[in-house]
Amino acid sequence: MGRKVKKLISNFVMISIFLWMFSFPALADKVTLVGEVNDNQEIVAEDQIYAVGDSAVGDDLVRNYISQRVKVVGRIVEGEEGKIIIVEFFEVVEE
């Protein structure tokens, strides 16, 4: 095979691997949690602690709704220190 063909195949393989690696988080299902925001920028729901990932909505949640019960919609990812929720939407719920 020619040098150009080998380079083309190599590039195709690398791009395919890159897309495969980064497509799984994007395809993660949305989850809904109901829990309480604590002062460690976490949500405690069903005896599980979720760190809140960096996003404008998540930052608003952990700064302005401490000690409140909230319903959160987002995506869960595994981090080095446990589960992280990337918040897409939230609302305060009555206890």
N, CA, C and O of each residue as an XYZ file, in Angstrom:
380
protein
N       0.839     -1.178      0.000
C       0.000      0.000      0.000
C       0.883      1.240      0.000
O       2.004      1.251      0.508
N       0.331      2.256     -0.583
C       1.067      3.499     -0.628
C       1.070      4.215      0.718
O       0.262      3.935      1.604
N       1.971      5.110      0.832
C       2.130      5.865      2.076
C       0.873      6.678      2.404
O       0.485      6.769      3.569
N       0.239      7.264      1.396
C      -0.966      8.066      1.609
C      -2.119      7.199      2.102
O      -2.890      7.619      2.965
N      -2.238      6.002      1.562
C      -3.314      5.104      1.976
C      -3.127      4.687      3.433
O      -4.094      4.652      4.194
N      -1.900      4.373      3.825
C      -1.628      4.000      5.214
C      -1.952      5.156      6.164
O      -2.518      4.947      7.236
N      -1.595      6.352      5.769
C      -1.875      7.515      6.606
C      -3.376      7.756      6.690
O      -3.878      8.112      7.756
N      -4.090      7.573      5.613
C      -5.537      7.743      5.594
C      -6.211      6.725      6.520
O      -7.102      7.080      7.292
N      -5.797      5.494      6.442
C      -6.351      4.443      7.306
C      -6.017      4.733      8.761
O      -6.873      4.588      9.634
N      -4.799      5.134      9.029
C      -4.389      5.461     10.392
C      -5.233      6.604     10.954
O      -5.688      6.532     12.096
N      -5.443      7.637     10.177
C      -6.274      8.762     10.617
C      -7.711      8.321     10.865
O      -8.323      8.738     11.849
N      -8.247      7.496     10.002
C      -9.608      6.996     10.162
C      -9.749      6.208     11.463
O     -10.727      6.378     12.190
N      -8.783      5.354     11.756
C      -8.815      4.550     12.983
C      -8.741      5.457     14.211
O      -9.494      5.262     15.165
N      -7.859      6.429     14.199
C      -7.720      7.338     15.337
C      -8.992      8.148     15.570
O      -9.424      8.307     16.712
N      -9.584      8.651     14.517
C     -10.826      9.415     14.654
C     -11.944      8.518     15.169
O     -12.740      8.942     16.008
N     -12.013      7.292     14.680
C     -13.041      6.356     15.140
C     -12.899      6.062     16.633
O     -13.890      6.040     17.362
N     -11.675      5.837     17.081
C     -11.433      5.582     18.508
C     -11.815      6.803     19.331
O     -12.461      6.663     20.369
N     -11.437      7.978     18.898
C     -11.761      9.215     19.600
C     -13.273      9.384     19.725
O     -13.773      9.668     20.813
N     -13.996      9.214     18.639
C     -15.458      9.353     18.673
C     -16.099      8.302     19.561
O     -17.043      8.603     20.291
N     -15.607      7.090     19.509
C     -16.150      6.012     20.338
C     -15.955      6.315     21.817
O     -16.874      6.116     22.611
N     -14.772      6.793     22.199
C     -14.474      7.078     23.607
C     -15.353      8.187     24.162
O     -15.799      8.099     25.306
N     -15.609      9.219     23.385
C     -16.323     10.374     23.895
C     -17.811     10.360     23.592
O     -18.526     11.279     23.991
N     -18.286      9.352     22.904
C     -19.719      9.308     22.624
C     -20.510      8.685     23.770
O     -21.694      8.989     23.914
N     -19.907      7.830     24.589
C     -20.646      7.175     25.670
C     -21.194      8.150     26.703
O     -22.364      8.017     27.063
N     -20.431      9.125     27.209
C     -21.037     10.069     28.153
C     -22.179     10.864     27.539
O     -23.154     11.174     28.223
N     -22.072     11.191     26.277
C     -23.124     11.951     25.625
C     -24.395     11.125     25.458
O     -25.493     11.675     25.377
N     -24.246      9.819     25.408
C     -25.400      8.946     25.242
C     -25.987      8.485     26.567
O     -26.975      7.751     26.590
N     -25.385      8.913     27.671
C     -25.865      8.485     28.976
C     -27.300      8.954     29.172
O     -27.680     10.045     28.748
N     -28.076      8.117     29.813
C     -29.471      8.439     30.058
C     -29.600      9.515     31.117
O     -28.800      9.593     32.049
N     -30.612     10.335     30.961
C     -30.915     11.325     31.982
C     -31.544     10.611     33.171
O     -32.290      9.645     33.009
N     -31.235     11.095     34.352
C     -31.819     10.558     35.567
C     -32.481     11.704     36.324
O     -32.139     12.874     36.149
N     -33.435     11.333     37.165
C     -34.086     12.296     38.034
C     -33.844     11.873     39.470
O     -34.139     10.739     39.848
N     -33.308     12.784     40.271
C     -33.050     12.533     41.681
C     -33.851     13.518     42.503
O     -34.047     14.663     42.095
N     -34.315     13.073     43.663
C     -34.919     13.980     44.629
C     -34.097     13.842     45.896
O     -33.994     12.756     46.467
N     -33.517     14.940     46.330
C     -32.661     14.911     47.502
C     -32.415     16.295     48.049
O     -33.066     17.264     47.660
N     -31.461     16.372     48.961
C     -31.154     17.633     49.627
C     -29.756     18.098     49.245
O     -28.821     17.303     49.158
N     -29.636     19.397     49.021
C     -28.345     19.996     48.710
C     -27.611     20.250     50.027
O     -28.152     20.902     50.919
N     -26.391     19.743     50.155
C     -25.624     20.012     51.377
C     -24.600     21.114     51.134
O     -24.448     21.589     50.008
N     -23.899     21.517     52.187
C     -22.963     22.626     52.063
C     -21.601     22.218     51.504
O     -20.669     23.022     51.489
N     -21.483     20.975     51.047
C     -20.261     20.502     50.379
C     -20.436     20.427     48.868
O     -19.676     19.743     48.182
N     -21.436     21.130     48.353
C     -21.759     21.142     46.924
C     -22.103     19.746     46.417
O     -21.641     19.319     45.359
N     -22.926     19.048     47.197
C     -23.352     17.693     46.866
C     -24.865     17.587     47.030
O     -25.503     18.408     47.689
N     -25.408     16.557     46.416
C     -26.813     16.220     46.598
C     -26.872     14.861     47.269
O     -26.242     13.905     46.816
N     -27.628     14.781     48.342
C     -27.817     13.522     49.051
C     -29.206     13.021     48.696
O     -30.211     13.647     49.033
N     -29.252     11.878     48.007
C     -30.518     11.302     47.554
C     -30.477      9.793     47.745
O     -29.563      9.119     47.268
N     -31.473      9.271     48.444
C     -31.598      7.822     48.639
C     -30.311      7.212     49.189
O     -29.824      6.212     48.662
N     -29.764      7.803     50.234
C     -28.545      7.326     50.898
C     -27.324      7.290     49.977
O     -26.378      6.546     50.236
N     -27.337      8.067     48.934
C     -26.212      8.163     47.993
C     -25.811      9.626     47.895
O     -26.668     10.509     47.877
N     -24.524      9.881     47.833
C     -24.024     11.244     47.703
C     -23.527     11.453     46.280
O     -22.740     10.663     45.757
N     -24.002     12.537     45.662
C     -23.608     12.888     44.305
C     -22.926     14.254     44.331
O     -23.520     15.236     44.776
N     -21.695     14.319     43.863
C     -21.051     15.622     43.678
C     -21.730     16.295     42.495
O     -22.184     15.620     41.571
N     -21.802     17.606     42.519
C     -22.433     18.339     41.429
C     -21.340     18.808     40.478
O     -20.423     19.527     40.875
N     -21.446     18.394     39.220
C     -20.454     18.743     38.210
C     -20.540     20.205     37.801
O     -21.527     20.888     38.075
N     -19.497     20.666     37.145
C     -19.431     22.060     36.702
C     -20.423     22.325     35.577
O     -20.335     21.747     34.494
N     -21.354     23.201     35.860
C     -22.283     23.728     34.859
C     -22.948     24.945     35.487
O     -22.981     25.068     36.711
N     -23.466     25.829     34.678
C     -24.107     27.035     35.208
C     -25.294     26.669     36.097
O     -25.485     27.266     37.156
N     -26.082     25.700     35.672
C     -27.250     25.283     36.448
C     -26.812     24.629     37.754
O     -27.392     24.898     38.806
N     -25.804     23.782     37.697
C     -25.298     23.123     38.896
C     -24.699     24.106     39.885
O     -24.886     23.969     41.094
N     -23.974     25.104     39.372
C     -23.401     26.129     40.244
C     -24.495     26.911     40.957
O     -24.385     27.183     42.152
N     -25.546     27.272     40.237
C     -26.684     27.967     40.845
C     -27.302     27.108     41.948
O     -27.626     27.607     43.025
N     -27.459     25.834     41.674
C     -28.064     24.910     42.635
C     -27.277     24.859     43.937
O     -27.853     25.037     45.011
N     -25.978     24.619     43.860
C     -25.186     24.422     45.083
C     -24.883     25.729     45.819
O     -24.546     25.700     47.003
N     -24.993     26.848     45.156
C     -24.744     28.128     45.817
C     -25.988     28.705     46.478
O     -25.892     29.336     47.531
N     -27.142     28.499     45.880
C     -28.345     29.212     46.313
C     -29.428     28.340     46.945
O     -30.451     28.863     47.389
N     -29.231     27.043     46.996
C     -30.295     26.166     47.491
C     -29.804     25.180     48.550
O     -30.325     24.070     48.650
N     -28.809     25.576     49.338
C     -28.272     24.708     50.389
C     -29.364     24.401     51.399
O     -30.133     25.282     51.785
N     -29.426     23.146     51.823
C     -30.386     22.628     52.810
C     -31.819     22.587     52.294
O     -32.757     22.446     53.079
N     -31.994     22.708     50.997
C     -33.336     22.613     50.434
C     -33.490     21.291     49.695
O     -32.526     20.737     49.166
N     -34.712     20.805     49.671
C     -35.031     19.569     48.959
C     -35.317     19.935     47.506
O     -36.125     20.821     47.225
N     -34.646     19.244     46.590
C     -34.757     19.575     45.175
C     -34.965     18.320     44.333
O     -34.580     17.213     44.709
N     -35.582     18.539     43.197
C     -35.693     17.497     42.163
C     -34.729     17.908     41.061
O     -34.824     19.008     40.516
N     -33.795     17.011     40.737
C     -32.712     17.322     39.805
C     -32.774     16.373     38.614
O     -32.942     15.165     38.779
N     -32.638     16.925     37.426
C     -32.536     16.125     36.200
C     -31.148     16.352     35.634
O     -30.701     17.489     35.488
N     -30.470     15.255     35.318
C     -29.124     15.377     34.766
C     -28.558     14.040     34.368
O     -29.276     13.044     34.273
N     -27.271     14.028     34.137
C     -26.564     12.813     33.726
C     -25.540     12.463     34.798
O     -24.849     13.334     35.325
N     -25.456     11.172     35.111
C     -24.514     10.681     36.117
C     -23.250     10.194     35.420
O     -23.310      9.447     34.443
N     -22.113     10.629     35.937
C     -20.823     10.126     35.468
C     -20.025      9.671     36.683
O     -20.234     10.161     37.792
N     -19.125      8.744     36.469
C     -18.253      8.264     37.544
C     -17.000      9.116     37.577
O     -16.345      9.311     36.553
N     -16.669      9.622     38.752
C     -15.454     10.402     38.935
C     -14.491      9.660     39.835
O     -14.780      8.549     40.280
N     -13.359     10.261     40.102
C     -12.359      9.634     40.960
C     -12.869      9.451     42.380
O     -12.489      8.500     43.063
N     -13.731     10.364     42.826
C     -14.221     10.313     44.198
C     -15.674      9.885     44.298
O     -16.298     10.100     45.337
N     -16.228      9.292     43.266
C     -17.600      8.811     43.326
C     -18.432      9.320     42.165
O     -17.918      9.683     41.107
N     -19.740      9.333     42.400
C     -20.672      9.722     41.342
C     -20.814     11.235     41.271
O     -20.852     11.933     42.284
N     -20.892     11.714     40.037
C     -21.050     13.143     39.772
C     -22.290     13.307     38.908
O     -22.476     12.579     37.933
N     -23.139     14.267     39.268
C     -24.292     14.553     38.425
C     -24.061     15.880     37.708
O     -23.732     16.893     38.324
N     -24.240     15.844     36.405
C     -24.174     17.054     35.586
C     -25.614     17.554     35.490
O     -26.430     16.990     34.760
N     -25.914     18.612     36.231
C     -27.290     19.092     36.367
C     -27.717     19.840     35.112
O     -27.032     20.753     34.650
N     -28.869     19.434     34.570
C     -29.439     20.119     33.414
C     -30.640     20.968     33.813
O     -30.940     21.980     33.180
N     -31.326     20.536     34.879
C     -32.533     21.225     35.339
C     -32.765     20.854     36.791
O     -32.448     19.739     37.206
N     -33.312     21.773     37.563
C     -33.715     21.435     38.927
C     -34.879     22.317     39.350
O     -35.120     23.385     38.787
N     -35.594     21.833     40.366
C     -36.644     22.633     40.970
C     -36.747     22.283     42.444
O     -36.498     21.143     42.839
N     -37.111     23.254     43.248
C     -37.298     23.032     44.680
C     -38.623     22.310     44.855
O     -39.622     22.662     44.228
N     -38.622     21.286     45.721
C     -39.850     20.547     46.000
C     -40.203     20.691     47.473
O     -39.335     20.856     48.331
N     -41.485     20.623     47.735
C     -41.967     20.698     49.105
C     -41.663     19.376     49.804
O     -41.702     18.312     49.188
N     -41.367     19.457     51.075
C     -41.018     18.242     51.841
C     -42.218     17.455     52.228
O     -42.091     16.413     52.871
